[in-house]
């Protein structure tokens, strides 16, 4: 993963989602709509976490950073929240 590829993927997912009407009732299209939104949230989280940790590996950030020992909470129409991990 790297910043450029993550940003490109985010643009492509938004393009796909924009082609699906939110007023649909077809099961498969609804599933595509929801999956694209979930993928967008994952990519947004990956862009926010500027480090490599566990299975999340960023090419430009090879080491873990103590400042990122937080939960990243993303919700629709809200700013990201960074919640410290309880010890």
MIBA-343484 format. One record per residue: residue in three letters; residue number from 1; x, z negated, y of N, C-alpha, C in turn. Coordinates in steps of 0.02 Angstrom, whole numbers, plus 50000, padded with zeros to 5 digits. Atoms other than C-alpha are relative to their C-alpha. Layout:
paza residu->ALA; num->NUM; n_xx->X; n_zz->Z; n_yy->Y; ca_xx->X; ca_zz->Z; ca_yy->Y; c_xx->X; c_zz->Z; c_yy->Y
...
END
This chain:
paza residu->UNK; num->1; n_xx->50041; n_zz->50000; n_yy->49941; ca_xx->50000; ca_zz->50000; ca_yy->50000; c_xx->50044; c_zz->50000; c_yy->50062
paza residu->UNK; num->2; n_xx->49968; n_zz->50002; n_yy->49935; ca_xx->50053; ca_zz->50034; ca_yy->50177; c_xx->49947; c_zz->50012; c_yy->50053
paza residu->UNK; num->3; n_xx->50048; n_zz->49998; n_yy->49946; ca_xx->49968; ca_zz->50032; ca_yy->50346; c_xx->49968; c_zz->50069; c_yy->50007
paza residu->UNK; num->4; n_xx->50025; n_zz->49932; n_yy->49990; ca_xx->49951; ca_zz->50221; ca_yy->50363; c_xx->49950; c_zz->50020; c_yy->49945
paza residu->UNK; num->5; n_xx->50045; n_zz->49982; n_yy->50055; ca_xx->49874; ca_zz->50248; ca_yy->50191; c_xx->49936; c_zz->49959; c_yy->50000
paza residu->UNK; num->6; n_xx->50059; n_zz->50042; n_yy->49996; ca_xx->49756; ca_zz->50101; ca_yy->50211; c_xx->49953; c_zz->50023; c_yy->50056
paza residu->UNK; num->7; n_xx->50041; n_zz->49975; n_yy->49944; ca_xx->49696; ca_zz->50166; ca_yy->50380; c_xx->49968; c_zz->50067; c_yy->49983
paza residu->UNK; num->8; n_xx->50029; n_zz->49936; n_yy->50022; ca_xx->49672; ca_zz->50341; ca_yy->50308; c_xx->49943; c_zz->49990; c_yy->49951
paza residu->UNK; num->9; n_xx->50053; n_zz->50014; n_yy->50049; ca_xx->49571; ca_zz->50271; ca_yy->50163; c_xx->49938; c_zz->49972; c_yy->50035
paza residu->UNK; num->10; n_xx->50056; n_zz->50029; n_yy->49963; ca_xx->49463; ca_zz->50172; ca_yy->50284; c_xx->49960; c_zz->50054; c_yy->50037
paza residu->UNK; num->11; n_xx->50033; n_zz->49944; n_yy->49966; ca_xx->49425; ca_zz->50329; ca_yy->50386; c_xx->49960; c_zz->50041; c_yy->49950
paza residu->UNK; num->12; n_xx->50035; n_zz->49959; n_yy->50050; ca_xx->49380; ca_zz->50427; ca_yy->50229; c_xx->49938; c_zz->49965; c_yy->49972
paza residu->UNK; num->13; n_xx->50059; n_zz->50037; n_yy->50025; ca_xx->49265; ca_zz->50289; ca_yy->50165; c_xx->49944; c_zz->49999; c_yy->50051
paza residu->UNK; num->14; n_xx->50051; n_zz->50000; n_yy->49948; ca_xx->49176; ca_zz->50280; ca_yy->50331; c_xx->49966; c_zz->50069; c_yy->50005
paza residu->UNK; num->15; n_xx->50029; n_zz->49932; n_yy->50001; ca_xx->49152; ca_zz->50470; ca_yy->50326; c_xx->49951; c_zz->50007; c_yy->49942
paza residu->UNK; num->16; n_xx->50044; n_zz->49996; n_yy->50058; ca_xx->49077; ca_zz->50457; ca_yy->50151; c_xx->49936; c_zz->49960; c_yy->50013
paza residu->UNK; num->17; n_xx->50058; n_zz->50043; n_yy->49988; ca_xx->48963; ca_zz->50313; ca_yy->50202; c_xx->49954; c_zz->50030; c_yy->50053
paza residu->UNK; num->18; n_xx->50040; n_zz->49971; n_yy->49946; ca_xx->48905; ca_zz->50407; ca_yy->50358; c_xx->49955; c_zz->50057; c_yy->49974
paza residu->UNK; num->19; n_xx->50039; n_zz->49945; n_yy->50029; ca_xx->48838; ca_zz->50547; ca_yy->50246; c_xx->49942; c_zz->49974; c_yy->49957
paza residu->UNK; num->20; n_xx->50053; n_zz->50029; n_yy->50042; ca_xx->48725; ca_zz->50427; ca_yy->50150; c_xx->49951; c_zz->49964; c_yy->50046
paza residu->UNK; num->21; n_xx->50051; n_zz->50031; n_yy->49957; ca_xx->48563; ca_zz->50381; ca_yy->50237; c_xx->49988; c_zz->49928; c_yy->49978
paza residu->UNK; num->22; n_xx->50014; n_zz->50069; n_yy->50019; ca_xx->48534; ca_zz->50193; ca_yy->50244; c_xx->49928; c_zz->49989; c_yy->49976
paza residu->UNK; num->23; n_xx->50070; n_zz->50005; n_yy->50020; ca_xx->48349; ca_zz->50227; ca_yy->50209; c_xx->49985; c_zz->50030; c_yy->49931
paza residu->UNK; num->24; n_xx->50009; n_zz->49969; n_yy->50066; ca_xx->48377; ca_zz->50297; ca_yy->50034; c_xx->49972; c_zz->49950; c_yy->49950
paza residu->UNK; num->25; n_xx->50024; n_zz->50043; n_yy->50053; ca_xx->48295; ca_zz->50231; ca_yy->49879; c_xx->50028; c_zz->50020; c_yy->49931
paza residu->UNK; num->26; n_xx->49969; n_zz->49977; n_yy->50062; ca_xx->48393; ca_zz->50327; ca_yy->49747; c_xx->50053; c_zz->49949; c_yy->49978
paza residu->UNK; num->27; n_xx->49955; n_zz->50052; n_yy->50026; ca_xx->48486; ca_zz->50202; ca_yy->49637; c_xx->50073; c_zz->50018; c_yy->50007
paza residu->UNK; num->28; n_xx->49930; n_zz->49980; n_yy->50000; ca_xx->48648; ca_zz->50300; ca_yy->49623; c_xx->50028; c_zz->50006; c_yy->50071
paza residu->UNK; num->29; n_xx->49977; n_zz->49996; n_yy->49930; ca_xx->48658; ca_zz->50336; ca_yy->49810; c_xx->50006; c_zz->49931; c_yy->50031
paza residu->UNK; num->30; n_xx->49995; n_zz->50068; n_yy->49975; ca_xx->48622; ca_zz->50154; ca_yy->49849; c_xx->50064; c_zz->49966; c_yy->49974
paza residu->UNK; num->31; n_xx->49939; n_zz->50028; n_yy->50030; ca_xx->48761; ca_zz->50105; ca_yy->49730; c_xx->50062; c_zz->50026; c_yy->50036
paza residu->UNK; num->32; n_xx->49944; n_zz->49971; n_yy->49963; ca_xx->48881; ca_zz->50225; ca_yy->49818; c_xx->50006; c_zz->49969; c_yy->50070
paza residu->UNK; num->33; n_xx->49999; n_zz->50030; n_yy->49934; ca_xx->48831; ca_zz->50153; ca_yy->49986; c_xx->50030; c_zz->49930; c_yy->49998
paza residu->UNK; num->34; n_xx->49975; n_zz->50068; n_yy->50006; ca_xx->48866; ca_zz->49975; ca_yy->49929; c_xx->50074; c_zz->49998; c_yy->49979
paza residu->UNK; num->35; n_xx->49930; n_zz->49998; n_yy->50023; ca_xx->49029; ca_zz->50018; ca_yy->49840; c_xx->50046; c_zz->50021; c_yy->50057
paza residu->UNK; num->36; n_xx->49957; n_zz->49979; n_yy->49944; ca_xx->49097; ca_zz->50109; ca_yy->49993; c_xx->50007; c_zz->49943; c_yy->50050
paza residu->UNK; num->37; n_xx->49995; n_zz->50056; n_yy->49953; ca_xx->49056; ca_zz->49957; ca_yy->50102; c_xx->50047; c_zz->49946; c_yy->49972
paza residu->UNK; num->38; n_xx->49956; n_zz->50050; n_yy->50031; ca_xx->49143; ca_zz->49839; ca_yy->49979; c_xx->50073; c_zz->50024; c_yy->50006
paza residu->UNK; num->39; n_xx->49932; n_zz->49973; n_yy->49995; ca_xx->49296; ca_zz->49954; ca_yy->49977; c_xx->50026; c_zz->49994; c_yy->50072
paza residu->UNK; num->40; n_xx->49979; n_zz->50008; n_yy->49930; ca_xx->49299; ca_zz->49953; ca_yy->50168; c_xx->50021; c_zz->49929; c_yy->50014
paza residu->UNK; num->41; n_xx->49983; n_zz->50070; n_yy->49988; ca_xx->49300; ca_zz->49763; ca_yy->50169; c_xx->50067; c_zz->49982; c_yy->49967
paza residu->UNK; num->42; n_xx->49937; n_zz->50013; n_yy->50033; ca_xx->49443; ca_zz->49758; ca_yy->50044; c_xx->50058; c_zz->50030; c_yy->50040
paza residu->UNK; num->43; n_xx->49947; n_zz->49968; n_yy->49961; ca_xx->49544; ca_zz->49881; ca_yy->50148; c_xx->50011; c_zz->49963; c_yy->50066
paza residu->UNK; num->44; n_xx->49993; n_zz->50038; n_yy->49938; ca_xx->49508; ca_zz->49785; ca_yy->50309; c_xx->50040; c_zz->49935; c_yy->49987
paza residu->UNK; num->45; n_xx->49963; n_zz->50060; n_yy->50017; ca_xx->49571; ca_zz->49627; ca_yy->50224; c_xx->50074; c_zz->50016; c_yy->49987
paza residu->UNK; num->46; n_xx->49931; n_zz->49981; n_yy->50014; ca_xx->49727; ca_zz->49717; ca_yy->50162; c_xx->50037; c_zz->50017; c_yy->50064
paza residu->UNK; num->47; n_xx->49968; n_zz->49985; n_yy->49936; ca_xx->49762; ca_zz->49777; ca_yy->50339; c_xx->50015; c_zz->49936; c_yy->50039
paza residu->UNK; num->48; n_xx->49989; n_zz->50063; n_yy->49965; ca_xx->49744; ca_zz->49601; ca_yy->50407; c_xx->50058; c_zz->49960; c_yy->49971
paza residu->UNK; num->49; n_xx->49948; n_zz->50041; n_yy->50034; ca_xx->49863; ca_zz->49524; ca_yy->50278; c_xx->50065; c_zz->50039; c_yy->50001
paza residu->UNK; num->50; n_xx->49937; n_zz->49965; n_yy->49992; ca_xx->50034; ca_zz->49580; ca_yy->50334; c_xx->50055; c_zz->49966; c_yy->49960
paza residu->UNK; num->51; n_xx->49952; n_zz->50029; n_yy->50046; ca_xx->50128; ca_zz->49517; ca_yy->50183; c_xx->49984; c_zz->50026; c_yy->49930
paza residu->UNK; num->52; n_xx->50014; n_zz->49988; n_yy->50071; ca_xx->50142; ca_zz->49541; ca_yy->49995; c_xx->49987; c_zz->49932; c_yy->49968
paza residu->UNK; num->53; n_xx->50018; n_zz->50063; n_yy->50033; ca_xx->50056; ca_zz->49406; ca_yy->49893; c_xx->49961; c_zz->50017; c_yy->49937
paza residu->UNK; num->54; n_xx->50035; n_zz->49986; n_yy->50062; ca_xx->50005; ca_zz->49413; ca_yy->49711; c_xx->49997; c_zz->50074; c_yy->49985
paza residu->UNK; num->55; n_xx->50010; n_zz->49929; n_yy->50015; ca_xx->49932; ca_zz->49583; ca_yy->49668; c_xx->49996; c_zz->50043; c_yy->50062
paza residu->UNK; num->56; n_xx->50003; n_zz->49963; n_yy->49937; ca_xx->49925; ca_zz->49632; ca_yy->49852; c_xx->50071; c_zz->50011; c_yy->50024
paza residu->UNK; num->57; n_xx->49931; n_zz->49985; n_yy->49981; ca_xx->50089; ca_zz->49719; ca_yy->49890; c_xx->50000; c_zz->50052; c_yy->50055
paza residu->UNK; num->58; n_xx->49994; n_zz->49954; n_yy->49943; ca_xx->50124; ca_zz->49800; ca_yy->50058; c_xx->50072; c_zz->50025; c_yy->50002
paza residu->UNK; num->59; n_xx->49933; n_zz->49970; n_yy->49998; ca_xx->50271; ca_zz->49920; ca_yy->50067; c_xx->50041; c_zz->49974; c_yy->50059
paza residu->UNK; num->60; n_xx->49962; n_zz->50019; n_yy->49941; ca_xx->50318; ca_zz->49864; ca_yy->50242; c_xx->50008; c_zz->49924; c_yy->50008
paza residu->UNK; num->61; n_xx->49995; n_zz->50073; n_yy->49998; ca_xx->50299; ca_zz->49676; ca_yy->50208; c_xx->50013; c_zz->49976; c_yy->49929
paza residu->UNK; num->62; n_xx->49981; n_zz->50014; n_yy->50069; ca_xx->50393; ca_zz->49631; ca_yy->50049; c_xx->49993; c_zz->49926; c_yy->49980
paza residu->UNK; num->63; n_xx->49998; n_zz->50071; n_yy->50016; ca_xx->50392; ca_zz->49440; ca_yy->50061; c_xx->49934; c_zz->49965; c_yy->50017
paza residu->UNK; num->64; n_xx->50056; n_zz->50043; n_yy->49981; ca_xx->50258; ca_zz->49306; ca_yy->50064; c_xx->50015; c_zz->49967; c_yy->50066
paza residu->UNK; num->65; n_xx->49994; n_zz->50034; n_yy->49935; ca_xx->50228; ca_zz->49230; ca_yy->50235; c_xx->49958; c_zz->49937; c_yy->49998
paza residu->UNK; num->66; n_xx->50037; n_zz->50063; n_yy->50000; ca_xx->50179; ca_zz->49047; ca_yy->50248; c_xx->49939; c_zz->50000; c_yy->50046
paza residu->UNK; num->67; n_xx->50056; n_zz->49998; n_yy->49953; ca_xx->50065; ca_zz->49087; ca_yy->50396; c_xx->49938; c_zz->50033; c_yy->49970
paza residu->UNK; num->68; n_xx->50057; n_zz->49967; n_yy->50031; ca_xx->49955; ca_zz->49191; ca_yy->50282; c_xx->49973; c_zz->49963; c_yy->49939
paza residu->UNK; num->69; n_xx->50030; n_zz->50040; n_yy->50053; ca_xx->49913; ca_zz->49051; ca_yy->50162; c_xx->49932; c_zz->49976; c_yy->50022
paza residu->UNK; num->70; n_xx->50068; n_zz->50011; n_yy->49976; ca_xx->49732; ca_zz->49066; ca_yy->50215; c_xx->49953; c_zz->50045; c_yy->49962
paza residu->UNK; num->71; n_xx->50052; n_zz->49956; n_yy->50024; ca_xx->49569; ca_zz->49137; ca_yy->50154; c_xx->49979; c_zz->50044; c_yy->50059
paza residu->UNK; num->72; n_xx->50024; n_zz->49955; n_yy->49948; ca_xx->49516; ca_zz->49290; ca_yy->50253; c_xx->49926; c_zz->50013; c_yy->49985
paza residu->UNK; num->73; n_xx->50072; n_zz->49990; n_yy->50008; ca_xx->49327; ca_zz->49295; ca_yy->50277; c_xx->49978; c_zz->50056; c_yy->50046
paza residu->UNK; num->74; n_xx->50027; n_zz->49944; n_yy->49961; ca_xx->49251; ca_zz->49460; ca_yy->50332; c_xx->49924; c_zz->50002; c_yy->49990
paza residu->UNK; num->75; n_xx->50073; n_zz->49993; n_yy->50002; ca_xx->49067; ca_zz->49473; ca_yy->50375; c_xx->49980; c_zz->50055; c_yy->50048
paza residu->UNK; num->76; n_xx->50025; n_zz->49945; n_yy->49959; ca_xx->48968; ca_zz->49616; ca_yy->50447; c_xx->49987; c_zz->49977; c_yy->50071
paza residu->UNK; num->77; n_xx->50010; n_zz->50012; n_yy->49928; ca_xx->48970; ca_zz->49621; ca_yy->50637; c_xx->50028; c_zz->49935; c_yy->50026
paza residu->UNK; num->78; n_xx->49967; n_zz->50061; n_yy->49977; ca_xx->49082; ca_zz->49467; ca_yy->50651; c_xx->50075; c_zz->50011; c_yy->49998
paza residu->UNK; num->79; n_xx->49928; n_zz->49999; n_yy->50002; ca_xx->49265; ca_zz->49441; ca_yy->50689; c_xx->50025; c_zz->49968; c_yy->49936
paza residu->UNK; num->80; n_xx->49972; n_zz->50032; n_yy->50060; ca_xx->49376; ca_zz->49398; ca_yy->50539; c_xx->50014; c_zz->49925; c_yy->50013
paza residu->UNK; num->81; n_xx->49984; n_zz->50072; n_yy->49997; ca_xx->49396; ca_zz->49212; ca_yy->50502; c_xx->50058; c_zz->49987; c_yy->49953
paza residu->UNK; num->82; n_xx->49943; n_zz->50021; n_yy->50041; ca_xx->49556; ca_zz->49135; ca_yy->50435; c_xx->49991; c_zz->49926; c_yy->49987
paza residu->UNK; num->83; n_xx->50014; n_zz->50070; n_yy->50019; ca_xx->49518; ca_zz->48975; ca_yy->50340; c_xx->50058; c_zz->49973; c_yy->49958
paza residu->UNK; num->84; n_xx->49944; n_zz->50028; n_yy->50038; ca_xx->49662; ca_zz->48865; ca_yy->50282; c_xx->49980; c_zz->49982; c_yy->49928
paza residu->UNK; num->85; n_xx->50011; n_zz->50018; n_yy->50069; ca_xx->49677; ca_zz->48838; ca_yy->50096; c_xx->50008; c_zz->49925; c_yy->49993
paza residu->UNK; num->86; n_xx->49997; n_zz->50073; n_yy->50010; ca_xx->49639; ca_zz->48658; ca_yy->50046; c_xx->50052; c_zz->49985; c_yy->49947
paza residu->UNK; num->87; n_xx->49947; n_zz->50019; n_yy->50048; ca_xx->49781; ca_zz->48570; ca_yy->49957; c_xx->49976; c_zz->49943; c_yy->49956
END
